[in-house]
Amino acid sequence: MPCDPTRTATPAVPPPRPTPPARARPHPPAPAAGRAPAPAEPLWVRPGSVPGMGTAIAFEHVRKVYVDGSVAVEDLSLEVREHELLALVGPSGCGKSTTLRMANRLVEPTSGRILLGGEDVTHADAVGLRRRMGYVIQHVGLFPHRTVAQNVATVPVLLRWDRRRTTARVEELLDLVGLDPAVYARRYPHELSGGERQRVGVARALASDPPVLLMDEPFGAVDPVGRRRLQSEFARIRRELGTTVMLVTHDVDEAVRLGDRIAVLSKGGHLEQLADPVQVLAAPASPAVADLVGQGAAVRLLALGRLELGDLGPVPGGPGADQARGRAGPSDEPIALGASLDTAFARLAAASDGRVPVTDSGTVVGSLDGASLLAALHRVTRAAHDDEAAAGRTA
Ligand SMILES: Nc1ncnc2c1ncn2[C@@H]1O[C@H](COP(=O)(O)OP(=O)(O)OP(=O)(O)O)[C@@H](O)[C@H]1O
């Protein structure tokens, strides 16, 4: 992950945030027994929000040429919507990290404009800008001689929060990322596993509740199982906080699992496609995207598609049903309408007779077999093609 060597990612003090909306998070985490009471003001003020409400970050014709003449990003225009997670994927060296680092000016753009919440920050004070954005990188960069609690408290201390508020915040964050403060707060980074260090890095980046979080291969140093767990926990945290996230990853599965939208880049920061995960998988906009999503696209789509009524065969035992095969046996546990297609696939594979009853609010509304699963997959793919075509018409 190359960068301008003169620049650092020192977290610092964010400007005051606007008064939170009255619709604060409905269930703030309760402080654990025996801990310092939570301060009167809510620690989490941003409710989980729907993406697409406005533009959080806009890149306008941004270009980066490094001092040795390498053109990392030729001419990139891209918008990150408020509250969405935009995943940047693409082959090694295509300019993902450069793009991310231009957002917080760890790398200075050569030309073009970058807007944060509508404000042109291309020439704003870079340190001040970084104070408004969390930043998580693969090798977390925890301070080795500070405890976990001190690491997480880095920004609150810079913000001169009082001790009680800082302690409450640190404990809340550690709870949030699944590390028991009683066990972990006093440990040092070398006393943690890679996955635990990664969690501390995420907690530290979230400590001041930044509206925007930049993440560069944040789970890259973790083994596949731990990575999967971290991803789902992070997805949950993000849903709760409504943080806007720009995530760089090599891992298409990670982009599909976490991204509201995916930006596929090719060499020179060329934007090949910017679309939701289903569209990228089912309707790749160019051979470069098709190449990136590869042979696994159909399997990945299974995880994204949902079972709908129109996909189903007749109700087992109902009119028109194949009576010989139709009735659900005790081992054929029904599956709910709206279940993900990969769950449906797994259930079907285990079914005693290749058919699974499907229920809606407890009532059997149809049955699932191989043909219906295929129909569902085709439906998802067709819809993605239609959406992509519509996007092309309006572009
Ligand atoms: N400080 C630098 N000086 C010169 N060239 C650089 C510098 N940083 C990056 N580059 C070049 O810019 C291009 C884009 O690099 P960048 O790190 O943004 O790509 P990437 O897509 O994040 O790659 P990876 O996935 O391998 O991390 C590459 O060709 C790289 O060699």
The ligand as an SDF file (V2000), in Angstrom:
LIG
                    3D

 31 33  0  0  0  0  0  0  0  0999 V2000
    4.1950    6.8580   -3.7520 N   0  0  0  0  0  0  0  0  0  0  0  0
    4.1390    6.3840   -5.0080 C   0  0  0  0  0  0  0  0  0  0  0  0
    5.0540    6.7300   -5.9180 N   0  0  0  0  0  0  0  0  0  0  0  0
    4.9960    6.2960   -7.1910 C   0  0  0  0  0  0  0  0  0  0  0  0
    4.0320    5.4780   -7.6610 N   0  0  0  0  0  0  0  0  0  0  0  0
    3.0980    5.0830   -6.7950 C   0  0  0  0  0  0  0  0  0  0  0  0
    3.1010    5.5110   -5.4410 C   0  0  0  0  0  0  0  0  0  0  0  0
    2.0210    4.9560   -4.8340 N   0  0  0  0  0  0  0  0  0  0  0  0
    1.4070    4.2170   -5.7720 C   0  0  0  0  0  0  0  0  0  0  0  0
    2.0380    4.2900   -6.9310 N   0  0  0  0  0  0  0  0  0  0  0  0
    1.6350    3.6440   -8.1870 C   0  0  0  0  0  0  0  0  0  0  0  0
    0.3090    4.0450   -8.4780 O   0  0  0  0  0  0  0  0  0  0  0  0
   -0.4190    2.9570   -9.0180 C   0  0  0  0  0  0  0  0  0  0  0  0
   -1.6700    2.7520   -8.1680 C   0  0  0  0  0  0  0  0  0  0  0  0
   -1.2680    2.3030   -6.8770 O   0  0  0  0  0  0  0  0  0  0  0  0
   -2.3240    1.9800   -5.7230 P   0  0  0  0  0  0  0  0  0  0  0  0
   -1.5920    1.6050   -4.5160 O   0  0  0  0  0  0  0  0  0  0  0  0
   -3.2690    3.1090   -5.6510 O   0  0  0  0  0  0  0  0  0  0  0  0
   -3.0730    0.7270   -6.3560 O   0  0  0  0  0  0  0  0  0  0  0  0
   -4.0180   -0.3460   -5.6630 P   0  0  0  0  0  0  0  0  0  0  0  0
   -5.0890   -0.6010   -6.6330 O   0  0  0  0  0  0  0  0  0  0  0  0
   -4.4020    0.1070   -4.3110 O   0  0  0  0  0  0  0  0  0  0  0  0
   -3.0360   -1.5820   -5.5650 O   0  0  0  0  0  0  0  0  0  0  0  0
   -3.0170   -2.8090   -4.5320 P   0  0  0  0  0  0  0  0  0  0  0  0
   -4.3420   -3.4850   -4.7060 O   0  0  0  0  0  0  0  0  0  0  0  0
   -1.8810   -3.6370   -5.0230 O   0  0  0  0  0  0  0  0  0  0  0  0
   -2.8090   -2.2490   -3.1530 O   0  0  0  0  0  0  0  0  0  0  0  0
    0.5050    1.7710   -9.0380 C   0  0  0  0  0  0  0  0  0  0  0  0
    1.0270    1.6580  -10.3240 O   0  0  0  0  0  0  0  0  0  0  0  0
    1.5850    2.1440   -8.0570 C   0  0  0  0  0  0  0  0  0  0  0  0
    2.8100    1.5650   -8.4030 O   0  0  0  0  0  0  0  0  0  0  0  0
  1  2  1  0
  2  3  1  0
  2  7  2  0
  3  4  2  0
  4  5  1  0
  5  6  2  0
  6  7  1  0
  6 10  1  0
  7  8  1  0
  8  9  2  0
  9 10  1  0
 10 11  1  0
 11 12  1  0
 11 30  1  0
 12 13  1  0
 13 14  1  0
 13 28  1  0
 14 15  1  0
 15 16  1  0
 16 17  2  0
 16 18  1  0
 16 19  1  0
 19 20  1  0
 20 21  2  0
 20 22  1  0
 20 23  1  0
 23 24  1  0
 24 25  2  0
 24 26  1  0
 24 27  1  0
 28 29  1  0
 28 30  1  0
 30 31  1  0
M  END
$$$$
